[in-house]
Amino acid sequence: MTSDCTISVLRDVLRVYDHRYLSLDRHQRERLVEGTRHVLGEEGLSDTVRAALPASVRLRAFCIQHGLRDELERLIRDEVEGGPGGAVVVGGRIYAMYPYLRGVPRQDADITDEVGVDHRLDLLAWQGGKVRIRGFAALQRVETKRTSVDVVLRERTSGKEHGLSAETRQDHRGGFEVLADPAAVEPGRWDVHVAATAHGVTREARFGSARAEGLRTSPQARVTGTRKVTVYFTRGGHLALVVHATPRDTSLLARIRRRLLR
């Protein structure tokens, strides 16, 4: 099974193993499973096909090939009910964990390329001349009490980055808080990203589209130092800052103030 046609057929066949499979009676399920087993063949998935299919589909194929009907139903039911199971990090790779599935090849359980970041913005406010950002970020499915979070400001045009190590909040797994200083970045449009790291694995995502209920989403502008800064949400709902340089006040009063503050 190496051709694109075979991969397409397998995708179509295995796609029905979702809520639709659970709605079938026992006889209908058996007919579907036997037909699918015939498509898979005795050797099952080749390496080429494995690489083209997500882990959830590979695990379905494993259950079908080995006649694990009960395990197949539980796998599907867990996903339909929103509980896809945990994961473990081994040697920098992430593997799905299903205690009821035995003998699964490591390559079938590998979800490294599928794992992203779960995140939420809980608080956004000005604190003095800095932007206070509070929320949480954690690797999907990986259960750990040790998650470090960085907030990354990335300028939209140049790609320049300004990283901020967030302070860990003890009240929530992956909880963090950070003060972003607009004076530390050049004028431009800076998109806010969040990076979560656990067991040596880091995943990054645009931040702000998932927010606490009632969070203020209207633009918040302020002049701080020589910068005029507006904190806002993009059309896609992501958090961003637009920073403009303000002309230096050369009036006598301003010069006196600066001299007194030296």
N, C-alpha and C positions, 0 to 999 in steps of 0.2 A: 504494500500500500504506500506508494510514493508519489503518485501523480496528483496534480491539482484537482482533477476530477474526483479522485477518491476522497481527498480531504473535504471537498465540497459536499459530497454525498454523506460522509460521516457527520459533518456538522448538521446537516438537515435531519439525519436519522436520530442523532443523540439530542437534538434540540427539544424533542417532545418529552424528554425525561424531566419534566417539571411538574407543576400543579396538574397538568393534563394526565400525566401518568398516574397520579394519586387518585384521580377520578374514575379510572378504569376498574372493572371488576377483575377477579382473579384470572379468569379465562382469557380476557383481553390482554392482561399484562403478560401472561405466559407466551401468547402468540407474538406480541411485540418484542419481548426479550429474545425469543428464539430466532426471529427474523433478524434482529440486530446482531446476534451472535454469528449468524451466517455471513453477514456483511463484514464483521470484524475478522473472520477467519480463525484458524487454529493458532496462528502466531501473534494475533492481536495487533497492536499499534506498532508501526515502525518508528525509528528515531525521527524521521522526517515529519511524519504525521504528528507525533508527540509535540514536536517543536511548534507546530502550527495550531495546536489546540490548547485552550485554557485548562488549568488543573481540574476544575470541576467536571469538565467533560472527560478528561483522562481517567478520573476516578470512577465515573459512571461506566466507562468502557471496561475498566478493571473488574468491577463488580459483575458486569454482564458476562464477561469472558469466563469468570471463575464460578458462575452460578450462585453468587451471593445475593439472593433476592431480598432477604430481610435487611441486609446492610445497605443495599441499593435504595430501598424504600426509606430507611432512616436518613440516609445522606440527603435525599431529595426533600424529605419532610423538614429536616433541620434548616435547609436553605430557604424553603418556602416560608417557614415561620420566623426567619430572620436570625437564625443562630448557626452561622457557617462553621463554627468551631474555632479553636485556638491555633496557634502556630508556635514553632520553636526555631531559634536561630542556631545554625551549626556551621562553623567555618565560613561565616559571612553569607550563607545562603539561608533562605527562609522556607520552612517546610510546614505544610498543613498537618494538623494532628487530629486524628479520628480514632479514639481508643477502641472502637468496635471494628475497625478495619485492620486486618493482619496481613502481613506479607506484601504490602504495597511497595512497588519499586520506588526508590528515592526520586527518580526523575518524574514520576507521576504525581508525587506529593509536593514537588518544588513550585512554590508560588512567589519566588523572589521578585520576578518582573511584574507581578500583579499587585503587590502590596503598595499602598499609598499611605497618606496621612489622614487620620481623623482629626479634625480641628474645629474650634469654635471661638469666636470673639465675644468676650463677656463684658468688657468695659473699654471705652475709648473717651479720653478727656484730656484737656490741657491741664498741665500742672506746672505753674510758672511759665517758663519759655520752652518747655518740653512736652512731648506727646506721651501720655500714659496709656499703655496697651496691656490689657490683661485678658487671658484666655487659656486654652489648653490645646496641646498638640501631642499626638502619640501615633506610633506605627500601628496600622490596622492589624488586628488579630493577634499581635504579639503581647502576651501578658508579662509585664515587668514593672517593678517599682522604681526602676532606674531609667528615666528618660530625661535627656538633656535637650533643651530647646534653644534655638537661635532664631532671632528675627533678622531677616535680610532685606535691606532697602536696595532695589535695583533700578537704576535709571533707565527709562524706557527706550531712549534713543541710543545712548552710548553703551549701555550694558554694564556701566560701572556699578560696583557693589559696595555697600557699607553694612558690615555685620555687627550685630549686637547680641551678646550673650545674655539670655534672659535669666531672671531670678526664679528659682523653683518655688512653687506654692505647695505646701504640704497638705492642703485640704482637698486636693484632686490629683489623680494620676495624670501626669503630663501637664499639670497646671503651671502657668508661668506668668510673670509680670516684667515689663521692661519700660524704661523711659528713653524715648527716642529724641535726640537733640537735633533739630533741623539745622542748627548752626554748623554741624559737623559735615554737612553735605553741600555740594555745589548746587547752584540753581538748576532746576530741571523738574521732570515729572518722575517721581519715585514710586514704583509699585512695591507693596509690602508682601514679602514671602515669609513663610515659617518653615523651619527645618527641624525635624525631630530625629534624635539619634538614640538607639538602644542596641546593646550588644555589638557595637561596631558598625551597625547598619544605619544609614541616614537616608531619609526621604524628605523631599521639599514640595511645597504647594503654595499657590497664591492664597492669600489670607483675607478673611473678612466676609466671604459669601455665606458662611454659616455663622449666625449671630444669635446672641441671647435675645429673647423676646423683649420688645420695648426699647431696644438699643437705638439711640438717636442716629439717624442716617443722613441728616441734612449736613451740608458742608460746614466746617468750622474753621474760620480764618482768624489769623492773629499775626501781628507784627512783632518779631522778636529779634533784637539786635539789628543787624543789617539785612534781615530776611523777612519777607512777607510769605507766610505759609498757610496753605489751605489743605485741610484734611478732608477727604471726600471718598465716596464710593463710586467706582466706575459703573458703566452700564451693565457689566456682567456681575456687579455686586461686590467686587473686590476692593479692598482698602488701598488707598494711594495718597501721596502727598505731592502737591505742586509747590515748588519753592521758587520765589522770585527775589532777586537782589533789589534792595531799596536804596535810593540815592542817599549818600551820606549828608547829614544835616550840618551845614557849614555856618550856621548863624552864630552870633556871638554868645548867646545863651547856651547853645549846644556845646560850643568849644569850652566854655567855663565849666559846664557839668562834667565833660570828659576829663578836664584837668583835675577837678576836685576828686574824681573817682579813681585817679591813678594811684 
